[in-house]
Amino acid sequence: MSRRVSAVAAVYFWPVPGGCTLSRMTTESSPPGQSGPADPATALADRLFHDVIGALELFTVYLGERLGLYRALARDGPATSAELAGRTGTTERYVREWLEHHAASGLLEVDDPAAGPLACRYRLPPAHVPVLADPDDLRYRAFNGVEIVRAGRWLAPLVEAFRTGDAPPPLPWAPEGRAEYNRAAFLNLLGTRWLPAIADVDQRLRREPPARVADLACGAGWSSIAIAQAYPLVRVDGFDLDPDVIAAARRNAGQAGVSGRVTFAVTDASGPGISGRFDLVTIFEGLHDMPRPVDALRAVRGMLTPSGSVVIADELVADVFTTPASDLERYHYGWSVVSCLPAGLTAFVGVEPVPLQAKPCSRRTGSLAGPGFPADRLTAFDAKQVAAAATTVLAVAVNVATGGKAGWFRPIEQHPLWWTAGSTVASWPGRAGPVAG
């Protein structure tokens, strides 16, 4: 842990794996050695002040990611402001201010702060390279800047939506597209650890005849690509509602060399546009954004072969509304306010969706134990195992064979941000039987 002291406040930083910013902060308004403010109003004002520091830091992270400044420092080593501007095709004066801010914030290091402004040489510390410059690393978080900037673009129409109840217009794809926050997790873990942990699914994907996989809400295609890379026999069809993200998915599949076995289409998962019989259907971090999740799951059931399975992983949220909430719950609630709920309403104007983050938890699990998958088909494989996995990603493999086989829940990977359709069983330790709202 490092400590940086200024005349205004002392700010403490510590790393947050999987968090929404590069650091979390607690603050002292008083000079070092003195106690903090006793007045709650002053404490709140200080809190908001330091929230502004974090927000501004993320805006500068956005600049570093979009302009390739981090990548240039990681690839070519330390640089002066003029050298970095030359490497990235940017203007020295802007780059100098960005470098000074990043050094002052502890994101970069500088050889000699006392040197002249044009003589200072800045470096990206080796420990920061995975977080800021390597999108293939599981710790990569520079996309957080993209997320925050894109969320900010939606705020003006969201204000009007609050007043009218209408849905805000969809956010344009340009200029940066969606933040690819799950890319590294999918490419590193999905086909190597998560799916192999579900033996029946893993075995089907490995054997002849080649399995067919439908990846719903596939986004930029990284989950589809990861499955195809891990299982050379399978064919994957990715579906999403956004034409721009499907275009990006096709480009990504081509660059990954799997376009011969991975295809993408703009299709509503809950509509009639999907045909075929699939051995596996996946929905990764998408069900909570679907305005009609039960309809989507009903459609999934019709897509499967008699022995097919569906694997769902989604946000890890609390089972019930509580205050004060954890940082993770605050993180999810924030995104629900500015992104998830408006996105769901945008996709389904005129009818209120039932988001999976809705409280109490019975509403959330009720989306799964409905006409698509009756409650008696959603059964805990091991209630104790599930109860011990409240902070674990579970693969929820639901077997919908008419022969009456039950679904099953298996913990597959530690992940601080995701929950699954079965995670609310953790509220009922030792309970065996149907998972019903």
C-alpha positions in Angstrom: 0.0 0.0 0.0 1.3 3.4 -0.9 0.5 6.7 0.7 0.4 10.1 -1.0 -0.1 13.2 1.1 -1.1 16.6 -0.2 -2.1 19.8 1.4 -5.8 19.0 0.8 -6.1 15.4 1.9 -4.3 12.1 2.6 -5.5 9.4 0.1 -4.9 5.7 0.6 -4.8 3.4 -2.3 -5.1 -0.4 -2.5 -5.6 -2.7 -5.4 -9.1 -4.1 -6.0 -9.2 -7.3 -8.1 -12.2 -7.2 -10.4 -13.2 -3.8 -9.1 -14.7 -0.9 -11.1 -11.7 1.5 -10.7 -8.0 1.1 -10.4 -8.1 1.8 -6.7 -10.5 2.3 -3.9 -10.0 5.2 -1.5 -10.6 6.2 2.1 -9.8 9.7 2.9 -8.8 12.0 5.7 -9.8 15.7 5.4 -7.5 16.8 8.2 -3.7 17.0 8.0 -1.7 13.9 8.8 -1.8 13.1 12.5 -5.2 14.7 13.1 -8.5 13.0 13.3 -11.0 13.2 10.4 -14.1 15.4 10.4 -16.8 14.5 13.0 -19.5 16.4 11.2 -21.4 14.0 8.9 -22.1 16.7 6.3 -18.4 17.5 6.1 -17.6 13.8 5.8 -20.0 13.5 3.0 -18.6 16.5 1.2 -15.1 15.0 1.5 -16.4 11.7 0.2 -17.8 13.4 -2.9 -14.6 15.4 -3.4 -12.6 12.1 -3.5 -15.2 10.5 -5.8 -14.5 13.4 -8.2 -10.8 12.5 -8.0 -11.6 8.9 -8.9 -13.9 9.9 -11.7 -11.3 12.3 -13.2 -8.7 9.5 -12.9 -10.9 7.2 -15.0 -11.4 9.9 -17.6 -7.6 10.1 -17.9 -7.4 6.3 -18.1 -9.9 6.6 -21.0 -7.5 8.9 -22.8 -4.5 6.6 -22.2 -6.4 3.6 -23.5 -8.0 5.3 -26.5 -4.8 7.1 -27.6 -2.5 4.1 -27.1 -0.4 5.9 -24.5 -0.2 2.9 -22.1 0.7 0.5 -24.9 3.4 2.8 -26.2 5.0 3.1 -22.8 4.8 -0.7 -22.2 6.1 -1.6 -25.7 8.8 1.0 -26.2 9.9 2.0 -22.6 10.2 5.3 -20.8 9.6 8.5 -22.7 9.6 12.2 -22.4 6.3 14.0 -23.3 7.7 14.8 -26.7 8.9 11.2 -27.3 5.5 9.7 -26.3 3.7 12.2 -28.5 5.9 11.2 -31.4 5.2 7.5 -30.8 1.4 8.0 -30.6 0.8 10.8 -33.1 -0.5 13.1 -30.4 0.4 16.7 -29.3 3.2 17.1 -26.8 1.5 19.7 -24.6 -1.6 17.5 -24.1 0.6 14.5 -23.5 2.7 16.3 -21.0 -0.3 17.2 -18.8 -1.5 13.7 -19.0 1.9 12.3 -17.9 2.2 14.7 -15.1 -1.3 13.9 -13.8 -0.6 10.1 -14.0 2.8 10.6 -12.2 1.1 12.7 -9.5 -1.6 10.0 -9.1 0.9 7.1 -8.8 -0.1 5.5 -12.1 3.2 6.3 -13.7 6.7 6.9 -12.4 9.0 9.8 -13.3 12.8 9.7 -13.2 13.4 13.2 -11.8 10.3 15.3 -10.9 12.7 18.3 -10.5 13.8 18.1 -14.1 12.4 20.6 -16.6 8.9 19.7 -17.9 10.3 18.7 -21.3 13.2 16.7 -19.7 11.2 14.5 -17.4 11.1 10.8 -18.4 8.1 8.7 -17.5 7.7 5.0 -17.2 4.8 2.6 -16.8 5.8 0.4 -13.7 6.0 -3.3 -14.6 3.3 -4.1 -12.0 0.9 -1.7 -13.8 1.4 -3.2 -17.3 -1.2 -6.0 -16.8 -3.8 -3.6 -15.6 -3.3 -0.8 -18.1 -1.6 -2.1 -21.2 -2.3 -5.9 -21.7 -5.9 -6.6 -22.7 -5.2 -10.4 -22.6 -4.4 -10.3 -18.9 -7.1 -11.2 -16.4 -6.2 -8.1 -14.3 -6.6 -5.7 -17.2 -8.9 -2.7 -16.2 -8.2 0.1 -18.7 -11.6 -0.6 -20.2 -13.1 1.0 -17.0 -12.4 4.4 -18.5 -14.3 3.5 -21.6 -17.2 2.2 -19.5 -17.5 5.4 -17.4 -17.2 7.7 -20.4 -19.9 5.8 -22.3 -22.2 5.8 -19.3 -21.7 9.6 -19.0 -22.8 10.1 -22.6 -26.2 8.5 -21.7 -26.9 10.8 -18.7 -28.6 13.7 -20.5 -31.3 11.5 -22.2 -31.5 9.4 -19.0 -32.6 12.6 -17.1 -35.5 13.0 -19.5 -36.3 9.3 -19.3 -36.6 9.6 -15.5 -39.2 12.4 -16.0 -41.2 10.7 -18.8 -40.8 7.0 -18.0 -39.8 6.4 -21.6 -36.7 4.6 -22.6 -33.6 6.6 -23.5 -32.5 6.1 -27.1 -29.8 3.5 -27.7 -26.3 4.7 -27.2 -24.4 5.0 -30.5 -21.6 2.5 -31.1 -19.1 5.2 -32.1 -16.5 6.3 -31.3 -15.1 3.6 -29.1 -17.6 0.7 -29.1 -18.4 -1.3 -26.0 -15.9 -1.9 -23.3 -14.7 -5.5 -23.6 -14.7 -6.2 -19.9 -15.0 -10.0 -20.1 -12.6 -10.6 -23.0 -9.7 -11.8 -21.0 -11.8 -13.9 -18.7 -13.4 -15.7 -21.6 -10.2 -16.3 -23.5 -8.3 -17.4 -20.5 -10.8 -19.4 -18.5 -14.1 -20.2 -20.3 -12.8 -23.1 -22.4 -9.9 -24.2 -20.2 -11.5 -24.2 -16.7 -15.1 -23.2 -16.5 -16.7 -25.5 -19.1 -14.3 -28.4 -18.4 -15.5 -28.3 -14.8 -18.9 -29.4 -16.0 -18.1 -33.0 -17.1 -21.2 -33.8 -19.1 -21.0 -30.6 -21.1 -17.3 -30.9 -21.6 -17.5 -34.5 -22.8 -20.3 -33.6 -25.3 -18.3 -30.7 -26.7 -15.3 -33.0 -27.3 -16.9 -35.9 -29.1 -18.5 -36.7 -32.5 -20.8 -35.8 -34.0 -19.6 -32.2 -33.7 -21.7 -30.3 -31.1 -23.6 -27.2 -31.9 -23.5 -24.3 -29.5 -25.7 -21.2 -29.4 -24.1 -18.2 -27.5 -26.9 -15.8 -26.7 -26.2 -12.1 -26.0 -22.7 -12.9 -27.4 -21.6 -9.2 -27.5 -18.2 -8.9 -29.3 -18.0 -12.6 -29.6 -15.2 -13.4 -27.2 -17.2 -16.2 -25.4 -18.0 -17.8 -28.8 -14.4 -17.5 -29.9 -13.1 -19.0 -26.6 -15.5 -22.0 -26.9 -14.4 -22.7 -30.5 -10.7 -22.4 -29.6 -11.0 -24.8 -26.7 -13.2 -27.4 -28.6 -12.0 -27.9 -32.1 -15.0 -29.9 -33.2 -17.8 -27.6 -32.2 -19.7 -25.1 -34.3 -20.8 -21.9 -32.5 -23.6 -19.5 -33.4 -23.5 -16.2 -31.6 -26.6 -14.0 -31.3 -27.0 -10.4 -30.2 -29.5 -7.6 -30.9 -26.8 -5.0 -31.7 -25.7 -4.9 -35.4 -22.5 -3.0 -34.5 -21.4 -5.5 -31.9 -22.1 -8.4 -34.2 -20.0 -6.7 -36.9 -17.2 -6.4 -34.3 -17.7 -10.1 -33.3 -17.3 -11.1 -36.9 -14.0 -9.2 -37.2 -12.8 -10.7 -33.9 -13.6 -14.2 -35.1 -11.7 -13.6 -38.3 -8.7 -12.3 -36.5 -8.8 -15.3 -34.2 -8.9 -17.7 -37.1 -12.2 -19.4 -36.1 -14.6 -17.7 -38.5 -15.0 -21.1 -40.3 -16.7 -22.6 -37.3 -18.2 -19.5 -35.6 -21.0 -17.4 -37.1 -22.8 -14.4 -35.7 -26.3 -13.0 -36.4 -28.5 -10.1 -35.2 -31.4 -12.0 -33.6 -33.6 -11.6 -30.5 -33.0 -14.5 -28.2 -36.7 -14.4 -27.0 -38.1 -14.0 -30.5 -38.9 -16.5 -33.3 -35.7 -15.7 -35.3 -33.6 -18.6 -34.0 -34.0 -22.0 -35.5 -32.1 -25.3 -35.0 -31.3 -27.8 -32.3 -28.3 -27.1 -30.1 -26.4 -29.3 -27.7 -25.5 -26.3 -25.6 -26.9 -22.8 -25.1 -24.9 -20.3 -23.2 -25.9 -16.9 -21.7 -23.0 -15.1 -20.1 -23.7 -11.8 -18.3 -26.7 -11.2 -20.5 -29.8 -12.6 -18.8 -30.1 -9.7 -16.4 -30.3 -7.2 -19.3 -33.0 -9.1 -21.1 -36.4 -7.4 -20.8 -38.2 -10.7 -21.2 -36.0 -13.3 -19.5 -38.7 -16.0 -19.2 -39.5 -15.7 -22.9 -35.8 -16.0 -23.6 -35.5 -19.1 -21.5 -38.6 -20.6 -23.2 -37.0 -20.0 -26.5 -33.8 -21.6 -25.2 -35.7 -24.7 -24.3 -37.0 -25.0 -27.8 -33.5 -24.6 -29.2 -32.0 -27.6 -27.4 -31.6 -31.2 -28.3 -33.3 -33.7 -26.0 -30.1 -34.1 -24.0 -29.0 -30.5 -24.4 -28.0 -28.1 -21.6 -27.9 -24.4 -21.0 -25.1 -22.7 -19.1 -25.9 -19.3 -17.5 -23.5 -17.0 -15.5 -24.5 -13.6 -14.5 -23.9 -10.8 -11.9 -23.2 -11.7 -8.3 -25.6 -9.6 -6.3 -27.1 -9.7 -2.8 -30.2 -11.9 -2.3 -32.1 -9.1 -0.5 -32.0 -5.3 -0.4 -29.9 -4.2 2.6 -28.3 -0.9 3.8 -25.5 -0.1 4.1 -24.4 -2.2 1.1 -21.0 -3.6 0.3 -18.8 -2.0 -2.3 -19.7 -4.7 -4.7 -23.4 -4.2 -4.2 -22.9 -0.4 -4.6 -21.0 -1.1 -7.9 -23.9 -3.2 -9.3 -26.6 -0.8 -8.1 -24.7 2.1 -9.8 -24.6 0.2 -13.1 -28.2 -0.8 -12.7 -29.3 2.8 -12.4 -27.2 4.3 -15.3 -27.0 1.3 -17.7 -28.8 -2.0 -17.0 -32.3 -0.8 -16.3 -32.3 1.8 -19.1 -30.9 -0.7 -21.5 -33.7 -3.2 -20.7 -36.3 -0.5 -21.1 -34.8 0.6 -24.4 -35.1 -3.0 -25.7 -38.7 -3.3 -24.6 -40.4 0.0 -24.7 -43.8 0.1 -23.1 -43.5 -2.9 -20.8 -41.6 -3.0 -17.6 -38.9 -5.7 -17.6 -38.1 -7.8 -14.6 -34.4 -7.4 -14.1 -32.6 -10.2 -12.4 -31.2 -7.7 -9.9 -34.7 -7.0 -8.7 -35.3 -7.5 -5.0 -36.3 -9.6 -3.2 -34.5 -12.6 -4.5 -37.8 -14.4 -5.3 -38.3 -12.1 -8.2 -34.9 -12.9 -9.5 -35.1 -16.7 -9.3 -38.7 -16.5 -10.4 -37.4 -15.4 -13.8 -35.8 -18.8 -14.1 -38.5 -21.0 -12.5 -41.2 -20.1 -15.0 -42.7 -21.3 -18.2 -39.3 -21.8 -19.8 -37.9 -24.0 -17.1 -40.4 -25.3 -14.5 -39.3 -25.2 -10.9 -39.1 -29.0 -10.7 -36.4 -28.9 -13.4 -34.2 -26.5 -11.4 -32.8 -28.7 -8.6 -29.7 -28.1 -6.5 -27.1 -30.8 -7.2 -25.5 -30.2 -3.8 -27.1 -27.7 -1.5 -24.1 -27.5 0.8 -21.7 -27.0 -2.1 -23.9 -24.2 -3.4 -24.3 -22.6 0.0 -20.6 -22.4 0.3 -20.2 -20.7 -3.0 -21.9 -17.4 -2.5 -18.9 -15.6 -4.1 -18.3 -18.2 -6.8 -19.2 -18.3 -10.4 -21.4 -21.3 -10.9 -22.1 -22.9 -14.2 -25.8 -23.5 -14.1 -26.3 -26.4 -16.5 -30.0 -27.1 -16.8 -30.8 -30.4 -18.5 -34.3 -30.2 -19.9 -34.7 -33.7 -21.2 -38.3 -34.8 -21.2 -37.2 -38.0 -19.4 -37.2 -35.9 -16.2 -33.5 -35.4 -15.5 -33.0 -32.5 -13.2 -30.7 -29.5 -13.6 -27.5 -29.2 -11.7 -25.3 -26.5 -10.2 -21.5 -26.8 -10.1 -19.1 -24.2 -8.8 -16.4 -23.6 -11.4 -14.4 -20.5 -10.7 -13.8 -17.8 -8.1 -15.0 -14.5 -9.6 -15.9 -11.4 -7.5 -18.5 -9.9 -9.9 -20.7 -12.8 -11.1 -23.5 -14.7 -9.6 -25.5 -17.4 -11.3 -29.1 -18.6 -11.5 -28.5 -20.9 -8.5 -26.6 -18.6 -6.2 -29.6 -17.6 -4.2 -29.7 -21.1 -2.8 -26.9 -19.8 -0.5 -29.7 -18.1 1.4 -31.0 -21.5 2.4 -28.1 -23.6 3.7 -28.8 -27.3 3.6 -31.9 -26.9 1.6 -32.2 -29.6 -1.1 -34.9 -29.6 -3.7 -36.3 -27.2 -6.3 -34.9 -23.8 -6.6 -38.1 -21.8 -6.9 -39.1 -18.2 -6.1 
